[in-house]
Amino acid sequence: MIELKAGMLAEWRKTNHPLAVFFLEDAGPTGAALLSTALRKALTARAQEEHFKGKAGECLPVQIHEEGRDRRFFLVGLGKKKALKSESLRKAGGSLYAFAKKRCDSLFALPSGEVQPLAEGCLLGSYRFEEYRKPDEEAKLSQVFFLGDSKPKLEAALLRARIFAESVCLVRDLVNRGPSDKPPEALGRIAQGLSGSGVSVRLIDRETAERLGMGSYLSVARGSSMPPCFVHLTYKPKGAKKKLAVVGKGITFDSGGLSLKPPQSMEDMKGDMAGAATVLAVFKALPRLKPKVEVHGVCAFAYNMPGPDATKPGDIAKAMNGKTIEILNTDAEGRLVLADALTFAARQGVDSILELSTLTGAALTALGGMVTAAMTNNAVLLRRLLSAAETAGEKIWELPLVPEYEERIKGGISDLRNISKVRGEAGTIIGGLFLKEFVEDKPFVHLDFAGPAWTNSGNEYCPAGGTGALVRTLLHYIDEL
């Protein structure tokens, strides 16, 4: 990841490094108040000569003769002024990095508006998963200096950008890692590495989970030779008045169990632990952001495999809250591990619960790869989360927890069944209704991000693979509590 620094215009003038200036499509250069009127006019004139419009993602290198020397500039488009949002700046930062990475080793930039999202875009755009391949030797850019008239404000914004980006990239790393290289116990050790600075970590093994009555969670782990690992993280600052739980699905590979997935459907299933990875990322950031909120993180890690003792369709599992579940499809396993994770979280005395999971393919079908499905039993809680998502530039859309559908998951020989009696419709909502049975009436939001957690195409600041979706939304939400 590249290095970000705060700088002053006088420092740039002592170097030969290029300066990035941002243009609005309908208003010209912006954020360039530190430049002389003559230089701004010269940049505008060169943009017009080169037919540079300032469209979002558009980049152009130019040279301007100024104060007796030729200077290099990178013009970066932001799109139209009316459409300018924090996400526009984030994408512009990613576009700038992609444009400049092979052109220079150091770069100065004049921020346009908010510094943090622009800096996040630069950092996240520089991400490359290199665990299994050589580094990109052609990329030269290693540092970007952001210019302004107040170094302390710039440094604070750049620090937050780095905290946010490093947390996102932790998720990307974990999701992109091969499934055999991240067994549940290994992810438990990564969680342990987050302890200290106000964070405590407890690992719950199979035997302890059995004593706690986590039969639903353990039913999923039965088919794997690798033991499960249930993680409880706690961040408890002095003076905290609010208590929040963040719960994540941690299926480190989902074969579907005995209800085996088709081969093509397994190709991205190393990412089925993105929810739990997001929880770990939040706890990576909390000691540095220092919010005055007590936060409990719960990660239910397990493989879902069709091994010799795998759960069979028709088996009955007893969850931690005493409810029995008839398991009719072992590929609907995420809700089974989350059932006990949610009950465990609710019993930590929290005020509310946010749960993240790549739960249903139906969410991807309904909302595509860019929108998270949200279901809640508390409209106020969701409204606050949506505000945080807007700041983070992430899309969340509410689906209703339709009461009339609850009958569809009522069991015949058990309290519940893990799939609907009515096949082929409302799969995402059915998943949310099932999970609602285990929150013990706590306000909660279920976030099904089966689409946004993974991308096959990438965007301006995210390559193909794991995205780290919702990390920034959660950090903004917690920071604003």
Secondary structure by P-SEA (a helix, b strand, c coil): cbbbbbbcaaaaaaccbbbbbbbbccccccccccccaaaaaaaaaaaaaacccccccbbbbbbbbcccbbbbbbbbbbcccccccaaaaaaaaaaaaaaccccccbbbbbccccaaaaaaaaaaaaccccccccccccccccbbbbbcccaaaaaaaaaaaaaaaaaaaaaaaaaacccccccaaaaaaaaaaaccccbbbbbbcaaaaaaacaaaaaaaaccccbbbbbbbbbbbcccccbbbbbbbbbccccccccccccccccccccccaaaaaaaaaaaacccccccccbbbbbbbbbbbccccccccccbbbbccccbbbbcccccccaaaaaaaaaaaaaaccccbbbbbccccccccccccccbbbbbbccaaaaaaaaaaaaaacbbbbbbbcccccccccccccccccccccccccaaaaaaaaaaaacccccbbbbbbcccccccccccccccccccccaaaaaaaaaaac
